[in-house]
Amino acid sequence: MRGGRAGLAAVAAALCASAALAGPVLVTREGAFCPRDRPATAPRITADQAVERARALLPADFCGPNWYVSGCDFDPESAFDTWRVFAQQYKLVNGEKEFRGRDHSYVVLDAVGNCLANMPGT
């Protein structure tokens, strides 16, 4: 019996270790998808401007329209002197927005619109 418990404990430890190693992988878009081209002295952007900047920084086909995506909804949030813009794809099904199974992305901007992070599917 004792060997069985030790073996079970070893298996449990291995599973926990593999789960810890398989944590989330952070992917960010760089270069043209995340420019830092505005001076700190530039005018502060509004929520609407943050959405437009985020839309411009997503891949050209992210919001469609195509056979799988009809468009995107954007949700800007201001926190700690930054804008975090959540972009969620949708498909129009019988005139209703269907979000299930569609991709999403976050774009984080500083107060003047410089990209701090552009993270697909996070």
N, CA, C and O atoms as CSV, one atom per row, in Angstrom:
chain,resi,resn,atom,element,x,y,z
A,1,MET,N,N,0.806,-1.201,0.000
A,1,MET,CA,C,0.000,0.000,0.000
A,1,MET,C,C,0.851,1.268,0.000
A,1,MET,O,O,0.522,2.253,-0.662
A,2,ARG,N,N,1.950,1.228,0.753
A,2,ARG,CA,C,2.769,2.417,0.845
A,2,ARG,C,C,3.348,2.808,-0.513
A,2,ARG,O,O,3.368,3.993,-0.847
A,3,GLY,N,N,3.811,1.860,-1.288
A,3,GLY,CA,C,4.349,2.140,-2.620
A,3,GLY,C,C,3.309,2.751,-3.528
A,3,GLY,O,O,3.626,3.602,-4.359
A,4,GLY,N,N,2.070,2.324,-3.378
A,4,GLY,CA,C,0.991,2.874,-4.195
A,4,GLY,C,C,0.752,4.343,-3.893
A,4,GLY,O,O,0.508,5.139,-4.800
A,5,ARG,N,N,0.822,4.698,-2.627
A,5,ARG,CA,C,0.628,6.113,-2.245
A,5,ARG,C,C,1.781,6.967,-2.733
A,5,ARG,O,O,1.579,8.092,-3.192
A,6,ALA,N,N,2.993,6.435,-2.636
A,6,ALA,CA,C,4.160,7.186,-3.104
A,6,ALA,C,C,4.069,7.401,-4.617
A,6,ALA,O,O,4.374,8.483,-5.119
A,7,GLY,N,N,3.650,6.367,-5.328
A,7,GLY,CA,C,3.498,6.495,-6.775
A,7,GLY,C,C,2.426,7.503,-7.137
A,7,GLY,O,O,2.596,8.292,-8.066
A,8,LEU,N,N,1.322,7.478,-6.405
A,8,LEU,CA,C,0.241,8.432,-6.632
A,8,LEU,C,C,0.708,9.857,-6.353
A,8,LEU,O,O,0.375,10.785,-7.091
A,9,ALA,N,N,1.480,10.021,-5.282
A,9,ALA,CA,C,2.014,11.343,-4.945
A,9,ALA,C,C,2.954,11.838,-6.036
A,9,ALA,O,O,2.948,13.022,-6.374
A,10,ALA,N,N,3.766,10.932,-6.592
A,10,ALA,CA,C,4.688,11.315,-7.660
A,10,ALA,C,C,3.925,11.743,-8.909
A,10,ALA,O,O,4.293,12.721,-9.559
A,11,VAL,N,N,2.876,11.020,-9.240
A,11,VAL,CA,C,2.063,11.381,-10.403
A,11,VAL,C,C,1.396,12.736,-10.183
A,11,VAL,O,O,1.369,13.568,-11.090
A,12,ALA,N,N,0.861,12.961,-8.992
A,12,ALA,CA,C,0.208,14.231,-8.679
A,12,ALA,C,C,1.207,15.383,-8.769
A,12,ALA,O,O,0.879,16.447,-9.294
A,13,ALA,N,N,2.433,15.177,-8.258
A,13,ALA,CA,C,3.458,16.215,-8.325
A,13,ALA,C,C,3.826,16.511,-9.772
A,13,ALA,O,O,4.005,17.673,-10.139
A,14,ALA,N,N,3.940,15.480,-10.592
A,14,ALA,CA,C,4.276,15.672,-12.006
A,14,ALA,C,C,3.180,16.450,-12.728
A,14,ALA,O,O,3.477,17.316,-13.551
A,15,LEU,N,N,1.924,16.151,-12.430
A,15,LEU,CA,C,0.815,16.872,-13.060
A,15,LEU,C,C,0.815,18.333,-12.663
A,15,LEU,O,O,0.584,19.206,-13.499
A,16,CYS,N,N,1.071,18.606,-11.395
A,16,CYS,CA,C,1.113,19.999,-10.933
A,16,CYS,C,C,2.255,20.750,-11.597
A,16,CYS,O,O,2.087,21.901,-12.003
A,17,ALA,N,N,3.407,20.115,-11.712
A,17,ALA,CA,C,4.568,20.753,-12.336
A,17,ALA,C,C,4.291,21.052,-13.806
A,17,ALA,O,O,4.636,22.128,-14.295
A,18,SER,N,N,3.673,20.111,-14.509
A,18,SER,CA,C,3.407,20.342,-15.926
A,18,SER,C,C,2.366,21.433,-16.114
A,18,SER,O,O,2.446,22.202,-17.071
A,19,ALA,N,N,1.392,21.513,-15.218
A,19,ALA,CA,C,0.389,22.579,-15.313
A,19,ALA,C,C,1.026,23.937,-15.069
A,19,ALA,O,O,0.658,24.918,-15.716
A,20,ALA,N,N,1.977,24.007,-14.144
A,20,ALA,CA,C,2.654,25.277,-13.870
A,20,ALA,C,C,3.489,25.707,-15.067
A,20,ALA,O,O,3.559,26.897,-15.375
A,21,LEU,N,N,4.118,24.763,-15.742
A,21,LEU,CA,C,4.931,25.088,-16.912
A,21,LEU,C,C,4.081,25.455,-18.113
A,21,LEU,O,O,4.563,26.132,-19.020
A,22,ALA,N,N,2.839,25.029,-18.141
A,22,ALA,CA,C,1.963,25.272,-19.287
A,22,ALA,C,C,1.104,26.508,-19.075
A,22,ALA,O,O,-0.016,26.573,-19.582
A,23,GLY,N,N,1.605,27.483,-18.341
A,23,GLY,CA,C,0.859,28.707,-18.063
A,23,GLY,C,C,0.602,29.492,-19.336
A,23,GLY,O,O,1.003,29.068,-20.420
A,24,PRO,N,N,-0.061,30.626,-19.216
A,24,PRO,CA,C,-0.407,31.414,-20.405
A,24,PRO,C,C,0.842,31.925,-21.114
A,24,PRO,O,O,1.834,32.284,-20.480
A,25,VAL,N,N,0.770,31.950,-22.421
A,25,VAL,CA,C,1.860,32.469,-23.231
A,25,VAL,C,C,1.429,33.842,-23.726
A,25,VAL,O,O,0.397,33.976,-24.383
A,26,LEU,N,N,2.215,34.849,-23.414
A,26,LEU,CA,C,1.884,36.204,-23.814
A,26,LEU,C,C,2.434,36.472,-25.207
A,26,LEU,O,O,3.637,36.352,-25.435
A,27,VAL,N,N,1.569,36.829,-26.129
A,27,VAL,CA,C,1.961,37.163,-27.486
A,27,VAL,C,C,1.626,38.633,-27.686
A,27,VAL,O,O,0.530,39.078,-27.344
A,28,THR,N,N,2.557,39.377,-28.232
A,28,THR,CA,C,2.285,40.781,-28.516
A,28,THR,C,C,2.627,41.077,-29.966
A,28,THR,O,O,3.527,40.468,-30.544
A,29,ARG,N,N,1.900,42.013,-30.538
A,29,ARG,CA,C,2.212,42.477,-31.881
A,29,ARG,C,C,3.198,43.626,-31.741
A,29,ARG,O,O,3.029,44.488,-30.878
A,30,GLU,N,N,4.199,43.645,-32.562
A,30,GLU,CA,C,5.243,44.666,-32.482
A,30,GLU,C,C,5.300,45.470,-33.778
A,30,GLU,O,O,4.494,45.266,-34.686
A,31,GLY,N,N,6.248,46.372,-33.849
A,31,GLY,CA,C,6.481,47.158,-35.056
A,31,GLY,C,C,5.313,48.064,-35.387
A,31,GLY,O,O,4.849,48.826,-34.539
A,32,ALA,N,N,4.835,47.981,-36.620
A,32,ALA,CA,C,3.749,48.857,-37.074
A,32,ALA,C,C,2.458,48.630,-36.286
A,32,ALA,O,O,1.598,49.510,-36.238
A,33,PHE,N,N,2.319,47.447,-35.666
A,33,PHE,CA,C,1.125,47.165,-34.880
A,33,PHE,C,C,1.191,47.769,-33.476
A,33,PHE,O,O,0.200,47.736,-32.746
A,34,CYS,N,N,2.343,48.318,-33.090
A,34,CYS,CA,C,2.462,48.915,-31.754
A,34,CYS,C,C,3.450,50.085,-31.778
A,34,CYS,O,O,4.495,50.027,-31.130
A,35,PRO,N,N,3.121,51.152,-32.529
A,35,PRO,CA,C,4.043,52.287,-32.626
A,35,PRO,C,C,4.036,53.157,-31.370
A,35,PRO,O,O,3.021,53.316,-30.692
A,36,ARG,N,N,5.196,53.700,-31.099
A,36,ARG,CA,C,5.366,54.648,-29.988
A,36,ARG,C,C,5.920,55.934,-30.601
A,36,ARG,O,O,7.062,56.325,-30.356
A,37,ASP,N,N,5.074,56.575,-31.406
A,37,ASP,CA,C,5.531,57.670,-32.244
A,37,ASP,C,C,5.021,59.046,-31.826
A,37,ASP,O,O,5.221,60.023,-32.546
A,38,ARG,N,N,4.374,59.130,-30.688
A,38,ARG,CA,C,3.821,60.417,-30.266
A,38,ARG,C,C,4.612,60.962,-29.080
A,38,ARG,O,O,4.928,60.223,-28.147
A,39,PRO,N,N,4.932,62.261,-29.117
A,39,PRO,CA,C,5.687,62.831,-27.988
A,39,PRO,C,C,4.821,62.895,-26.731
A,39,PRO,O,O,3.597,62.991,-26.815
A,40,ALA,N,N,5.455,62.842,-25.593
A,40,ALA,CA,C,4.731,62.893,-24.317
A,40,ALA,C,C,3.972,64.202,-24.151
A,40,ALA,O,O,3.041,64.281,-23.351
A,41,THR,N,N,4.359,65.221,-24.894
A,41,THR,CA,C,3.702,66.525,-24.813
A,41,THR,C,C,2.498,66.638,-25.742
A,41,THR,O,O,1.838,67.677,-25.768
A,42,ALA,N,N,2.200,65.588,-26.506
A,42,ALA,CA,C,1.048,65.595,-27.413
A,42,ALA,C,C,-0.241,65.693,-26.596
A,42,ALA,O,O,-0.251,65.352,-25.413
A,43,PRO,N,N,-1.328,66.155,-27.218
A,43,PRO,CA,C,-2.608,66.242,-26.500
A,43,PRO,C,C,-3.082,64.860,-26.037
A,43,PRO,O,O,-2.885,63.860,-26.728
A,44,ARG,N,N,-3.695,64.822,-24.882
A,44,ARG,CA,C,-4.255,63.573,-24.353
A,44,ARG,C,C,-5.425,63.145,-25.234
A,44,ARG,O,O,-6.160,63.988,-25.749
A,45,ILE,N,N,-5.596,61.842,-25.406
A,45,ILE,CA,C,-6.668,61.343,-26.260
A,45,ILE,C,C,-7.915,61.035,-25.425
A,45,ILE,O,O,-7.840,60.800,-24.219
A,46,THR,N,N,-9.047,61.044,-26.104
A,46,THR,CA,C,-10.334,60.722,-25.484
A,46,THR,C,C,-10.625,59.229,-25.682
A,46,THR,O,O,-9.869,58.524,-26.350
A,47,ALA,N,N,-11.707,58.769,-25.108
A,47,ALA,CA,C,-12.113,57.362,-25.276
A,47,ALA,C,C,-12.368,57.052,-26.748
A,47,ALA,O,O,-11.943,56.006,-27.239
A,48,ASP,N,N,-13.056,57.946,-27.459
A,48,ASP,CA,C,-13.322,57.724,-28.884
A,48,ASP,C,C,-12.030,57.667,-29.690
A,48,ASP,O,O,-11.899,56.849,-30.600
A,49,GLN,N,N,-11.083,58.529,-29.362
A,49,GLN,CA,C,-9.800,58.519,-30.058
A,49,GLN,C,C,-9.009,57.254,-29.729
A,49,GLN,O,O,-8.300,56.728,-30.586
A,50,ALA,N,N,-9.125,56.761,-28.493
A,50,ALA,CA,C,-8.451,55.514,-28.116
A,50,ALA,C,C,-9.002,54.344,-28.926
A,50,ALA,O,O,-8.247,53.473,-29.357
A,51,VAL,N,N,-10.317,54.325,-29.131
A,51,VAL,CA,C,-10.930,53.264,-29.935
A,51,VAL,C,C,-10.439,53.352,-31.373
A,51,VAL,O,O,-10.094,52.328,-31.964
A,52,GLU,N,N,-10.398,54.539,-31.944
A,52,GLU,CA,C,-9.946,54.694,-33.332
A,52,GLU,C,C,-8.480,54.311,-33.474
A,52,GLU,O,O,-8.090,53.689,-34.462
A,53,ARG,N,N,-7.674,54.679,-32.494
A,53,ARG,CA,C,-6.246,54.307,-32.531
A,53,ARG,C,C,-6.102,52.782,-32.428
A,53,ARG,O,O,-5.322,52.180,-33.165
A,54,ALA,N,N,-6.853,52.165,-31.517
A,54,ALA,CA,C,-6.800,50.710,-31.350
A,54,ALA,C,C,-7.244,50.016,-32.633
A,54,ALA,O,O,-6.609,49.055,-33.069
A,55,ARG,N,N,-8.326,50.493,-33.239
A,55,ARG,CA,C,-8.821,49.910,-34.494
A,55,ARG,C,C,-7.735,49.963,-35.567
A,55,ARG,O,O,-7.551,49.005,-36.317
A,56,ALA,N,N,-7.023,51.077,-35.638
A,56,ALA,CA,C,-5.971,51.242,-36.642
A,56,ALA,C,C,-4.778,50.322,-36.382
A,56,ALA,O,O,-4.035,50.001,-37.310
A,57,LEU,N,N,-4.586,49.900,-35.144
A,57,LEU,CA,C,-3.431,49.068,-34.796
A,57,LEU,C,C,-3.710,47.570,-34.908
A,57,LEU,O,O,-2.789,46.761,-34.796
A,58,LEU,N,N,-4.962,47.195,-35.125
A,58,LEU,CA,C,-5.294,45.778,-35.322
A,58,LEU,C,C,-4.980,45.373,-36.758
A,58,LEU,O,O,-4.968,46.230,-37.642
A,59,PRO,N,N,-4.725,44.092,-37.013
A,59,PRO,CA,C,-4.513,43.657,-38.397
A,59,PRO,C,C,-5.697,44.078,-39.277
A,59,PRO,O,O,-6.835,44.126,-38.811
A,60,ALA,N,N,-5.427,44.378,-40.530
A,60,ALA,CA,C,-6.442,44.931,-41.441
A,60,ALA,C,C,-7.701,44.081,-41.525
A,60,ALA,O,O,-8.796,44.628,-41.658
A,61,ASP,N,N,-7.577,42.760,-41.452
A,61,ASP,CA,C,-8.739,41.889,-41.609
A,61,ASP,C,C,-9.360,41.448,-40.283
A,61,ASP,O,O,-10.272,40.622,-40.283
A,62,PHE,N,N,-8.889,41.975,-39.160
A,62,PHE,CA,C,-9.357,41.517,-37.853
A,62,PHE,C,C,-10.868,41.711,-37.681
A,62,PHE,O,O,-11.555,40.821,-37.181
A,63,CYS,N,N,-11.375,42.853,-38.088
A,63,CYS,CA,C,-12.805,43.155,-37.900
A,63,CYS,C,C,-13.636,42.867,-39.147
A,63,CYS,O,O,-14.806,43.246,-39.215
A,64,GLY,N,N,-13.044,42.206,-40.125
A,64,GLY,CA,C,-13.790,41.852,-41.315
A,64,GLY,C,C,-14.131,43.092,-42.135
A,64,GLY,O,O,-13.416,44.093,-42.090
A,65,PRO,N,N,-15.214,43.018,-42.873
A,65,PRO,CA,C,-16.151,41.899,-42.937
A,65,PRO,C,C,-15.638,40.780,-43.845
A,65,PRO,O,O,-15.017,41.019,-44.880
A,66,ASN,N,N,-15.920,39.577,-43.422
A,66,ASN,CA,C,-15.625,38.389,-44.223
A,66,ASN,C,C,-16.633,37.304,-43.852
A,66,ASN,O,O,-17.597,37.586,-43.140
A,67,TRP,N,N,-16.436,36.097,-44.308
A,67,TRP,CA,C,-17.415,35.021,-44.068
A,67,TRP,C,C,-17.546,34.669,-42.594
A,67,TRP,O,O,-18.560,34.099,-42.190
A,68,TYR,N,N,-16.538,34.997,-41.774
A,68,TYR,CA,C,-16.532,34.589,-40.368
A,68,TYR,C,C,-16.784,35.739,-39.396
A,68,TYR,O,O,-17.285,35.518,-38.294
A,69,VAL,N,N,-16.443,36.954,-39.793
A,69,VAL,CA,C,-16.538,38.121,-38.914
A,69,VAL,C,C,-17.278,39.244,-39.630
A,69,VAL,O,O,-16.929,39.612,-40.752
A,70,SER,N,N,-18.296,39.781,-38.978
A,70,SER,CA,C,-19.032,40.911,-39.541
A,70,SER,C,C,-18.464,42.248,-39.080
A,70,SER,O,O,-18.576,43.246,-39.793
A,71,GLY,N,N,-17.856,42.277,-37.897
A,71,GLY,CA,C,-17.311,43.513,-37.348
A,71,GLY,C,C,-16.756,43.279,-35.958
A,71,GLY,O,O,-16.575,42.142,-35.523
A,72,CYS,N,N,-16.487,44.388,-35.267
A,72,CYS,CA,C,-15.950,44.333,-33.904
A,72,CYS,C,C,-16.683,45.320,-33.008
A,72,CYS,O,O,-17.121,46.381,-33.453
A,73,ASP,N,N,-16.807,44.957,-31.755
A,73,ASP,CA,C,-17.224,45.887,-30.702
A,73,ASP,C,C,-15.972,46.294,-29.941
A,73,ASP,O,O,-15.081,45.476,-29.716
A,74,PHE,N,N,-15.909,47.563,-29.546
A,74,PHE,CA,C,-14.760,48.083,-28.811
A,74,PHE,C,C,-15.226,48.608,-27.460
A,74,PHE,O,O,-16.257,49.274,-27.362
A,75,ASP,N,N,-14.463,48.304,-26.427
A,75,ASP,CA,C,-14.776,48.744,-25.069
A,75,ASP,C,C,-13.536,49.401,-24.476
A,75,ASP,O,O,-12.624,48.703,-24.033
A,76,PRO,N,N,-13.485,50.759,-24.459
A,76,PRO,CA,C,-12.324,51.441,-23.889
A,76,PRO,C,C,-12.464,51.588,-22.370
A,76,PRO,O,O,-13.559,51.790,-21.845
A,77,GLU,N,N,-11.342,51.483,-21.693
A,77,GLU,CA,C,-11.321,51.642,-20.242
A,77,GLU,C,C,-10.093,52.470,-19.879
A,77,GLU,O,O,-8.982,52.170,-20.315
A,78,SER,N,N,-10.299,53.503,-19.086
A,78,SER,CA,C,-9.204,54.351,-18.640
A,78,SER,C,C,-8.789,53.940,-17.236
A,78,SER,O,O,-9.618,53.860,-16.329
A,79,ALA,N,N,-7.485,53.677,-17.065
A,79,ALA,CA,C,-6.971,53.316,-15.747
A,79,ALA,C,C,-5.486,53.654,-15.681
A,79,ALA,O,O,-4.739,53.383,-16.621
A,80,PHE,N,N,-5.072,54.234,-14.592
A,80,PHE,CA,C,-3.656,54.535,-14.348
A,80,PHE,C,C,-3.026,55.323,-15.489
A,80,PHE,O,O,-1.904,55.041,-15.910
A,81,ASP,N,N,-3.760,56.309,-15.980
A,81,ASP,CA,C,-3.287,57.210,-17.030
A,81,ASP,C,C,-2.998,56.490,-18.348
A,81,ASP,O,O,-2.133,56.908,-19.117
A,82,THR,N,N,-3.732,55.403,-18.599
A,82,THR,CA,C,-3.622,54.668,-19.859
A,82,THR,C,C,-5.028,54.327,-20.351
A,82,THR,O,O,-6.005,54.427,-19.608
A,83,TRP,N,N,-5.107,53.928,-21.596
A,83,TRP,CA,C,-6.342,53.404,-22.180
A,83,TRP,C,C,-6.137,51.937,-22.493
A,83,TRP,O,O,-5.175,51.569,-23.168
A,84,ARG,N,N,-7.027,51.107,-22.013
A,84,ARG,CA,C,-7.032,49.686,-22.371
A,84,ARG,C,C,-8.287,49.475,-23.201
A,84,ARG,O,O,-9.402,49.658,-22.713
A,85,VAL,N,N,-8.101,49.089,-24.454
A,85,VAL,CA,C,-9.222,48.942,-25.373
A,85,VAL,C,C,-9.393,47.457,-25.709
A,85,VAL,O,O,-8.493,46.820,-26.256
A,86,PHE,N,N,-10.555,46.930,-25.373
A,86,PHE,CA,C,-10.890,45.539,-25.656
A,86,PHE,C,C,-11.649,45.505,-26.974
A,86,PHE,O,O,-12.654,46.196,-27.133
A,87,ALA,N,N,-11.175,44.708,-27.912
A,87,ALA,CA,C,-11.828,44.546,-29.222
A,87,ALA,C,C,-12.345,43.120,-29.320
A,87,ALA,O,O,-11.578,42.171,-29.158
A,88,GLN,N,N,-13.640,42.957,-29.585
A,88,GLN,CA,C,-14.268,41.637,-29.676
A,88,GLN,C,C,-14.932,41.496,-31.035
A,88,GLN,O,O,-15.783,42.307,-31.398
A,89,GLN,N,N,-14.550,40.471,-31.788
A,89,GLN,CA,C,-15.177,40.204,-33.074
A,89,GLN,C,C,-16.597,39.683,-32.861
A,89,GLN,O,O,-16.903,39.085,-31.829
A,90,TYR,N,N,-17.462,39.918,-33.856
A,90,TYR,CA,C,-18.794,39.322,-33.847
A,90,TYR,C,C,-19.195,38.957,-35.269
A,90,TYR,O,O,-18.629,39.455,-36.242
A,91,LYS,N,N,-20.177,38.084,-35.362
A,91,LYS,CA,C,-20.794,37.702,-36.630
A,91,LYS,C,C,-22.280,38.005,-36.504
A,91,LYS,O,O,-22.901,37.621,-35.513
A,92,LEU,N,N,-22.858,38.679,-37.478
A,92,LEU,CA,C,-24.293,38.930,-37.470
A,92,LEU,C,C,-25.027,37.662,-37.889
A,92,LEU,O,O,-24.813,37.140,-38.983
A,93,VAL,N,N,-25.888,37.179,-37.011
A,93,VAL,CA,C,-26.689,35.991,-37.262
A,93,VAL,C,C,-28.144,36.380,-37.018
A,93,VAL,O,O,-28.534,36.659,-35.885
A,94,ASN,N,N,-28.930,36.396,-38.060
A,94,ASN,CA,C,-30.334,36.834,-37.974
A,94,ASN,C,C,-30.458,38.220,-37.344
A,94,ASN,O,O,-31.371,38.476,-36.560
A,95,GLY,N,N,-29.530,39.108,-37.695
A,95,GLY,CA,C,-29.573,40.482,-37.214
A,95,GLY,C,C,-29.030,40.676,-35.803
A,95,GLY,O,O,-29.022,41.800,-35.302
A,96,GLU,N,N,-28.580,39.619,-35.159
A,96,GLU,CA,C,-28.032,39.698,-33.794
A,96,GLU,C,C,-26.521,39.469,-33.834
A,96,GLU,O,O,-26.025,38.708,-34.665
A,97,LYS,N,N,-25.795,40.130,-32.932
A,97,LYS,CA,C,-24.352,39.928,-32.834
A,97,LYS,C,C,-24.060,38.632,-32.098
A,97,LYS,O,O,-24.481,38.448,-30.956
A,98,GLU,N,N,-23.345,37.745,-32.748
A,98,GLU,CA,C,-22.933,36.469,-32.151
A,98,GLU,C,C,-21.437,36.573,-31.857
A,98,GLU,O,O,-20.626,36.712,-32.772
A,99,PHE,N,N,-21.077,36.503,-30.564
A,99,PHE,CA,C,-19.682,36.648,-30.144
A,99,PHE,C,C,-18.988,35.301,-29.929
A,99,PHE,O,O,-17.765,35.215,-30.039
A,100,ARG,N,N,-19.747,34.262,-29.627
A,100,ARG,CA,C,-19.156,32.963,-29.301
A,100,ARG,C,C,-18.268,32.456,-30.427
A,100,ARG,O,O,-18.642,32.501,-31.599
A,101,GLY,N,N,-17.090,31.975,-30.055
A,101,GLY,CA,C,-16.170,31.408,-31.024
A,101,GLY,C,C,-15.359,32.427,-31.800
A,101,GLY,O,O,-14.553,32.049,-32.651
A,102,ARG,N,N,-15.549,33.700,-31.531
A,102,ARG,CA,C,-14.822,34.743,-32.246
A,102,ARG,C,C,-13.612,35.172,-31.419
A,102,ARG,O,O,-13.535,34.911,-30.219
A,103,ASP,N,N,-12.682,35.828,-32.080
A,103,ASP,CA,C,-11.433,36.251,-31.453
A,103,ASP,C,C,-11.604,37.606,-30.770
A,103,ASP,O,O,-12.571,38.328,-31.018
A,104,HIS,N,N,-10.656,37.929,-29.917
A,104,HIS,CA,C,-10.635,39.225,-29.263
A,104,HIS,C,C,-9.191,39.677,-29.133
A,104,HIS,O,O,-8.264,38.897,-29.352
A,105,SER,N,N,-9.006,40.942,-28.775
A,105,SER,CA,C,-7.676,41.499,-28.644
A,105,SER,C,C,-7.720,42.672,-27.674
A,105,SER,O,O,-8.768,43.292,-27.489
A,106,TYR,N,N,-6.594,42.973,-27.062
A,106,TYR,CA,C,-6.442,44.160,-26.214
A,106,TYR,C,C,-5.372,45.050,-26.809
A,106,TYR,O,O,-4.337,44.570,-27.271
A,107,VAL,N,N,-5.624,46.343,-26.795
A,107,VAL,CA,C,-4.616,47.332,-27.152
A,107,VAL,C,C,-4.524,48.277,-25.965
A,107,VAL,O,O,-5.529,48.829,-25.517
A,108,VAL,N,N,-3.311,48.457,-25.460
A,108,VAL,CA,C,-3.082,49.351,-24.324
A,108,VAL,C,C,-2.306,50.561,-24.831
A,108,VAL,O,O,-1.245,50.425,-25.441
A,109,LEU,N,N,-2.845,51.730,-24.571
A,109,LEU,CA,C,-2.257,52.985,-25.039
A,109,LEU,C,C,-1.930,53.885,-23.863
A,109,LEU,O,O,-2.603,53.830,-22.834
A,110,ASP,N,N,-0.905,54.713,-24.003
A,110,ASP,CA,C,-0.662,55.704,-22.961
A,110,ASP,C,C,-1.621,56.878,-23.160
A,110,ASP,O,O,-2.458,56.846,-24.062
A,111,ALA,N,N,-1.509,57.886,-22.348
A,111,ALA,CA,C,-2.478,58.993,-22.346
A,111,ALA,C,C,-2.522,59.759,-23.662
A,111,ALA,O,O,-3.534,60.389,-23.968
A,112,VAL,N,N,-1.443,59.719,-24.452
A,112,VAL,CA,C,-1.406,60.466,-25.712
A,112,VAL,C,C,-1.569,59.561,-26.931
A,112,VAL,O,O,-1.574,60.053,-28.059
A,113,GLY,N,N,-1.704,58.246,-26.728
A,113,GLY,CA,C,-1.973,57.327,-27.828
A,113,GLY,C,C,-0.811,56.468,-28.272
A,113,GLY,O,O,-0.923,55.750,-29.265
A,114,ASN,N,N,0.307,56.523,-27.559
A,114,ASN,CA,C,1.406,55.602,-27.871
A,114,ASN,C,C,1.014,54.202,-27.445
A,114,ASN,O,O,0.395,54.010,-26.398
A,115,CYS,N,N,1.374,53.233,-28.254
A,115,CYS,CA,C,1.048,51.843,-27.951
A,115,CYS,C,C,1.991,51.318,-26.864
A,115,CYS,O,O,3.213,51.394,-26.996
A,116,LEU,N,N,1.411,50.793,-25.806
A,116,LEU,CA,C,2.194,50.150,-24.749
A,116,LEU,C,C,2.176,48.633,-24.934
A,116,LEU,O,O,3.152,47.952,-24.622
A,117,ALA,N,N,1.064,48.111,-25.442
A,117,ALA,CA,C,0.933,46.673,-25.697
A,117,ALA,C,C,-0.192,46.441,-26.688
A,117,ALA,O,O,-1.195,47.154,-26.686
A,118,ASN,N,N,-0.014,45.438,-27.533
A,118,ASN,CA,C,-1.023,45.055,-28.503
A,118,ASN,C,C,-1.071,43.530,-28.450
A,118,ASN,O,O,-0.243,42.850,-29.057
A,119,MET,N,N,-2.056,43.000,-27.711
A,119,MET,CA,C,-2.069,41.586,-27.358
A,119,MET,C,C,-3.259,40.865,-27.973
A,119,MET,O,O,-4.393,41.081,-27.546
A,120,PRO,N,N,-3.024,40.015,-28.966
A,120,PRO,CA,C,-4.119,39.266,-29.563
A,120,PRO,C,C,-4.586,38.128,-28.678
A,120,PRO,O,O,-3.779,37.440,-28.054
A,121,GLY,N,N,-5.881,37.937,-28.629
A,121,GLY,CA,C,-6.465,36.769,-27.970
A,121,GLY,C,C,-6.101,36.557,-26.529
A,121,GLY,O,O,-5.963,35.418,-26.080
A,122,THR,N,N,-5.942,37.651,-25.785
A,122,THR,CA,C,-5.574,37.491,-24.373
A,122,THR,C,C,-6.790,37.489,-23.481
A,122,THR,O,O,-6.662,37.364,-22.263
